[in-house]
């Protein structure tokens, strides 16, 4: 896997993952939408850690310079 996420993109993903986790675990967002947000947050966190987004690859899109 070739890196395709810039540091800014990675920080944004971590912040969004933290926001989604906060919304779910504080009880602000519950039910199916809450579970979807937690899963999406986990995906954002995972892609930020490995600095690779599989959705960017087929389109040959990269924020990493």
N, CA and C atoms as an extended XYZ file, in Angstrom:
195
Properties=species:S:1:pos:R:3:atomname:S:1:resname:S:1:resid:I:1 pbc="F F F"
N         0.834       -1.176        0.000 N   UNK     1
C         0.000        0.000        0.000 CA  UNK     1
C         0.878        1.238        0.000 C   UNK     1
N         0.614        2.089       -0.924 N   UNK     2
C         1.338        3.343       -1.014 CA  UNK     2
C         0.548        4.415       -0.277 C   UNK     2
N         1.214        5.203        0.512 N   UNK     3
C         0.569        6.256        1.297 CA  UNK     3
C        -0.175        7.224        0.375 C   UNK     3
N        -1.435        7.543        0.711 N   UNK     4
C        -2.175        8.511       -0.089 CA  UNK     4
C        -2.934        9.535        0.757 C   UNK     4
N        -2.600        9.631        2.044 N   UNK     5
C        -3.230       10.612        2.925 CA  UNK     5
C        -2.188       11.584        3.464 C   UNK     5
N        -2.490       12.867        3.349 N   UNK     6
C        -1.601       13.871        3.924 CA  UNK     6
C        -1.821       13.937        5.424 C   UNK     6
N        -0.934       14.637        6.106 N   UNK     7
C        -1.064       14.765        7.553 CA  UNK     7
C        -2.331       15.533        7.932 C   UNK     7
N        -2.697       16.530        7.146 N   UNK     8
C        -3.930       17.278        7.420 CA  UNK     8
C        -5.142       16.364        7.275 C   UNK     8
N        -5.167       15.570        6.236 N   UNK     9
C        -6.257       14.611        6.016 CA  UNK     9
C        -6.337       13.622        7.178 C   UNK     9
N        -5.196       13.179        7.654 N   UNK    10
C        -5.155       12.235        8.768 CA  UNK    10
C        -5.686       12.868       10.050 C   UNK    10
N        -5.310       14.114       10.317 N   UNK    11
C        -5.779       14.805       11.519 CA  UNK    11
C        -7.291       15.006       11.464 C   UNK    11
N        -7.800       15.384       10.303 N   UNK    12
C        -9.245       15.573       10.139 CA  UNK    12
C        -9.979       14.266       10.420 C   UNK    12
N        -9.452       13.173        9.932 N   UNK    13
C       -10.082       11.868       10.154 CA  UNK    13
C       -10.070       11.476       11.633 C   UNK    13
N        -8.980       11.749       12.329 N   UNK    14
C        -8.911       11.425       13.756 CA  UNK    14
C        -9.895       12.293       14.543 C   UNK    14
N        -9.981       13.575       14.201 N   UNK    15
C       -10.920       14.470       14.882 CA  UNK    15
C       -12.355       14.015       14.640 C   UNK    15
N       -12.688       13.657       13.408 N   UNK    16
C       -14.038       13.168       13.114 CA  UNK    16
C       -14.335       11.870       13.856 C   UNK    16
N       -13.362       10.983       13.920 N   UNK    17
C       -13.550        9.726       14.653 CA  UNK    17
C       -13.813       10.007       16.126 C   UNK    17
N       -13.078       10.940       16.709 N   UNK    18
C       -13.285       11.303       18.116 CA  UNK    18
C       -14.656       11.940       18.317 C   UNK    18
N       -15.069       12.787       17.386 N   UNK    19
C       -16.384       13.422       17.462 CA  UNK    19
C       -17.495       12.384       17.384 C   UNK    19
N       -17.385       11.452       16.461 N   UNK    20
C       -18.395       10.393       16.320 CA  UNK    20
C       -18.463        9.539       17.584 C   UNK    20
N       -17.297        9.218       18.151 N   UNK    21
C       -17.270        8.418       19.381 CA  UNK    21
C       -17.917        9.194       20.527 C   UNK    21
N       -17.619       10.474       20.629 N   UNK    22
C       -18.213       11.301       21.675 CA  UNK    22
C       -19.733       11.348       21.531 C   UNK    22
N       -20.212       11.568       20.313 N   UNK    23
C       -21.654       11.645       20.081 CA  UNK    23
C       -22.354       10.350       20.468 C   UNK    23
N       -21.727        9.230       20.171 N   UNK    24
C       -22.344        7.942       20.487 CA  UNK    24
C       -22.265        7.622       21.976 C   UNK    24
N       -21.086        7.721       22.549 N   UNK    25
C       -20.895        7.288       23.931 CA  UNK    25
C       -21.491        8.259       24.949 C   UNK    25
N       -21.757        9.494       24.552 N   UNK    26
C       -22.430       10.427       25.458 CA  UNK    26
C       -23.947       10.304       25.355 C   UNK    26
N       -24.419        9.528       24.397 N   UNK    27
C       -25.855        9.292       24.253 CA  UNK    27
C       -26.576       10.321       23.414 C   UNK    27
N       -25.849       11.204       22.766 N   UNK    28
C       -26.478       12.220       21.917 CA  UNK    28
C       -27.065       11.575       20.668 C   UNK    28
N       -26.325       10.658       20.075 N   UNK    29
C       -26.799        9.923       18.899 CA  UNK    29
C       -26.890        8.450       19.288 C   UNK    29
N       -28.055        7.860       19.106 N   UNK    30
C       -28.258        6.466       19.507 CA  UNK    30
C       -28.853        5.670       18.351 C   UNK    30
N       -29.058        4.410       18.591 N   UNK    31
C       -29.698        3.544       17.605 CA  UNK    31
C       -28.789        3.212       16.445 C   UNK    31
N       -29.423        2.960       15.314 N   UNK    32
C       -28.695        2.560       14.103 CA  UNK    32
C       -27.726        3.653       13.664 C   UNK    32
N       -28.171        4.908       13.703 N   UNK    33
C       -27.300        6.012       13.292 CA  UNK    33
C       -26.057        6.079       14.177 C   UNK    33
N       -26.215        5.848       15.460 N   UNK    34
C       -25.074        5.844       16.366 CA  UNK    34
C       -24.092        4.746       16.040 C   UNK    34
N       -24.596        3.568       15.751 N   UNK    35
C       -23.725        2.445       15.394 CA  UNK    35
C       -23.003        2.722       14.080 C   UNK    35
N       -23.709        3.295       13.126 N   UNK    36
C       -23.090        3.655       11.842 CA  UNK    36
C       -21.979        4.671       12.069 C   UNK    36
N       -22.211        5.651       12.926 N   UNK    37
C       -21.178        6.651       13.208 CA  UNK    37
C       -19.963        6.030       13.876 C   UNK    37
N       -20.172        5.092       14.796 N   UNK    38
C       -19.045        4.435       15.467 CA  UNK    38
C       -18.232        3.621       14.457 C   UNK    38
N       -18.911        2.896       13.584 N   UNK    39
C       -18.204        2.106       12.566 CA  UNK    39
C       -17.450        3.032       11.610 C   UNK    39
N       -18.090        4.104       11.174 N   UNK    40
C       -17.429        5.062       10.288 CA  UNK    40
C       -16.233        5.705       10.988 C   UNK    40
N       -16.393        6.020       12.262 N   UNK    41
C       -15.275        6.568       13.033 CA  UNK    41
C       -14.124        5.595       13.137 C   UNK    41
N       -14.433        4.308       13.313 N   UNK    42
C       -13.382        3.291       13.380 CA  UNK    42
C       -12.639        3.186       12.046 C   UNK    42
N       -13.379        3.268       10.958 N   UNK    43
C       -12.752        3.228        9.632 CA  UNK    43
C       -11.867        4.461        9.435 C   UNK    43
N       -12.378        5.637        9.830 N   UNK    44
C       -11.571        6.860        9.725 CA  UNK    44
C       -10.293        6.742       10.548 C   UNK    44
N       -10.411        6.238       11.758 N   UNK    45
C        -9.242        6.100       12.619 CA  UNK    45
C        -8.241        5.114       12.026 C   UNK    45
N        -8.725        3.983       11.535 N   UNK    46
C        -7.846        2.977       10.932 CA  UNK    46
C        -7.119        3.538        9.707 C   UNK    46
N        -7.838        4.220        8.818 N   UNK    47
C        -7.194        4.767        7.625 CA  UNK    47
C        -6.213        5.874        7.975 C   UNK    47
N        -6.509        6.632        9.037 N   UNK    48
C        -5.575        7.674        9.468 CA  UNK    48
C        -4.287        7.065       10.009 C   UNK    48
N        -4.410        5.980       10.740 N   UNK    49
C        -3.224        5.336       11.315 CA  UNK    49
C        -2.332        4.742       10.229 C   UNK    49
N        -2.926        4.099        9.233 N   UNK    50
C        -2.110        3.473        8.187 CA  UNK    50
C        -1.794        4.420        7.033 C   UNK    50
N        -2.393        5.641        7.041 N   UNK    51
C        -2.154        6.681        6.030 CA  UNK    51
C        -2.513        6.212        4.618 C   UNK    51
N        -3.515        5.365        4.523 N   UNK    52
C        -3.957        4.866        3.222 CA  UNK    52
C        -5.472        4.756        3.224 C   UNK    52
N        -6.101        5.311        2.200 N   UNK    53
C        -7.548        5.199        2.049 CA  UNK    53
C        -7.834        4.354        0.810 C   UNK    53
N        -8.469        3.194        0.994 N   UNK    54
C        -8.738        2.335       -0.157 CA  UNK    54
C        -9.728        2.939       -1.154 C   UNK    54
N       -10.558        3.878       -0.725 N   UNK    55
C       -11.480        4.523       -1.662 CA  UNK    55
C       -10.776        5.516       -2.575 C   UNK    55
N        -9.637        6.034       -2.153 N   UNK    56
C        -8.873        6.951       -2.996 CA  UNK    56
C        -8.152        6.192       -4.114 C   UNK    56
N        -7.747        4.966       -3.859 N   UNK    57
C        -6.900        4.203       -4.781 CA  UNK    57
C        -7.503        3.995       -6.172 C   UNK    57
N        -8.754        3.550       -6.310 N   UNK    58
C        -9.281        3.313       -7.662 CA  UNK    58
C        -9.360        4.584       -8.510 C   UNK    58
N        -9.493        5.725       -7.842 N   UNK    59
C        -9.605        6.993       -8.560 CA  UNK    59
C        -8.262        7.686       -8.711 C   UNK    59
N        -7.201        7.022       -8.209 N   UNK    60
C        -5.845        7.559       -8.252 CA  UNK    60
C        -5.784        8.961       -7.630 C   UNK    60
N        -6.523        9.123       -6.535 N   UNK    61
C        -6.578       10.385       -5.800 CA  UNK    61
C        -5.659       10.297       -4.611 C   UNK    61
N        -4.939       11.361       -4.344 N   UNK    62
C        -4.027       11.386       -3.213 CA  UNK    62
C        -3.934       12.799       -2.661 C   UNK    62
N        -3.950       12.925       -1.336 N   UNK    63
C        -3.724       14.219       -0.713 CA  UNK    63
C        -2.290       14.304       -0.207 C   UNK    63
N        -1.555       13.239       -0.355 N   UNK    64
C        -0.152       13.200        0.065 CA  UNK    64
C         0.716       13.730       -1.049 C   UNK    64
N         1.557       14.676       -0.726 N   UNK    65
C         2.445       15.253       -1.747 CA  UNK    65
C         3.864       14.779       -1.527 C   UNK    65
